Amino acid sequence: MKTNLFLFLMLVIFVATTSCSKKQSPTAIKTTITTEVLKDKIKGGWAGQVIGCTFGGPTEFQYKGTMIQDYQPIPWDNDRCKWYYENSPGLYDDVYMDLTFVDIFEKEGLDAPASSHANAFANAEYMLWHANQAARYNILNGIAPPESGHWLNNPHADDIDFQIEADFAGLMSPGMVNTSTEICDKVGHIMNYGDGWYGGVYVAAMYSLAFVSNDVNYIVTEALKSIPQESEFYKCMSDVIGWKKEFPDDWKRNWFECERKWSSDIGCPDGVFNSFNIDAKINAAYIVIGLLYGEGDFSKTMEISTRCGQDSDCNPASAGGILGTMLGYSAIPEYWKAPVYPVEDMDFKYTTMSLNDVYELGYKHAIAVLEKNGATIKGNAIEIPFQEIVPAKLEVCFEGHFPIARNHVGKQMNIKNHEFELDFEGNGFVLTGNAQKLIKDLPESVLEFEVYVDGQKVEQVKMPTSLTTRRHEVAWKYQLSEGKHQVKLKLINPIEGYQVRVDNILVYSSAKPANAWKTN
């Protein structure tokens, strides 16, 4: 009897121990990797970005609200990267934007303040769009981070911008998700907030975990712990993960479910009421669809993340970088890696850094971050300390604001027409448009106008004609009382040959339309 009881107890202990072992995550203990593996993974992460960005380049925003069909060929050959480097280097904004922040860390150290990153970003020569450009304008006009990325100051706060630039944060933080989130907090709030910021946090977390796990499913699901469950971003990614279980062999069905539930943009003035969608959530969903259905296969991952459409160069760039980190540079198939070889010594446009430079800097910064956070480095062995993933703080953009109308305005303020006014009913508005030269050869200039809401002056705006310093929208105001309002714009420095053009008004209401967003 005692023998039977002893055997029973031993069996219980064995089952319990086995069960705990199976549930134990790859990062639940200190993880040891070699310096050679670390270097290989960092190289794979940066090269994977370039590959994905290049592959998706021809289709970027050519397929909006529709997938790229299987019969549509996407070209790839050994000269592909070099052609873009030499003829269309702006394609690699996914990479040279990252390098702005990498360069600041190199020059000022790991504790470089957000202001240094913001100033370098704002004064760089490259063109910017959406949340990035709105943040650049804010910084150049006295609105510093994190306010420069906040939705009250940046109508593009939920856009994809930091999501495509956060790779460096994960690549600097091997196996340490909380550390990558801290870096994201400093840099990502320069241009984004809420779901737009979470896109970068999540991508960086997946990079971080790709150093310590070879399981794509684990990387995708474990990284989501870095995002607060109350957020719309978390709910969208959770849906994608759930639909993968429900439709394990049908990525297109997953795509359709995402389109049905998550494709309604409420923030970006270019995307609301349009098929164009640069919102972080839907594009992050396409990254995850590519990773989950790609199942660790580089070719399948590239094809699927690209064929999901919308920002179809940025999404495979993120997916390719994450998978390249997991696999390591040496394991990326030669078919995909060969076009990278001719450009590895070529500097990215607007930088003095090549891929080979970045490989070395990436390793240097990763070692520094590891040492700062308690890693033990003995010879060529690195012991990465475990971090229990803590979700980021909850942030919500455009809370209580639902788009109800997009109406054409078609007004100009110029030397003859100094002002105009219009009425709307709701709790917020955005006026789209820009400042422009009427004669091409005129020098760049800055027009100024005053914005009045219900008779009260709320802002005096500088409107540059320069594309690099432009204001992305003419004017906006949220959190008004629900009801009828009047907006008036008054040009205070009319200049012959220049004008401010106002194209459309986007109107918000605190009342959710009865026939909209039922699935959310």
Secondary structure, 3 states (H helix, E strand, C coil): CHHHHHHHHHHHHHHHHHHHHHHCCCCCCCEEEEHHHHHHHHHHHHHHHHHHHHHHHHHCCCCCCCCCCCCCCCCCCCCHHHHHHHHCHHHHHHHHHHHHHHHHHHHHCCCCCHHHHHHHHHCCCCCCCHHHHHHHHHHHCCCCCCHHHCCCCCCCCCECHHHHCCHHHHHCCCCCHHHHHHHHHHHHCCCCCHHHHHHHHHHHHHHHHHCCCCCHHHHHHHHHHHCCCCCHHHHHHHHHHHHHHHCCCCHHHHHHHHHHHHCCCCCCCCCCCCCCCCEHHHHHHHHHHHHHHHCCCHHHHHHHHHHCCCCCCHHHHHHHHHHHHHHCHHHCCHHHHHHHHHHCCCECCCCCCEHHHHHHHHHHHHHHHHHHCCCEEECCEEEECCCCCCCCCCCCCCCCCEEEEEEEEEEEECCCCCEEEEEEEECEEEEEEEEEECCCCCCCCEEEEEEEECCEEEEEEEEECCCCCCCCCCEEECCCCCEEEEEEEEECCCCCCEEEEEEEEEEEECCCCCCCCCCC
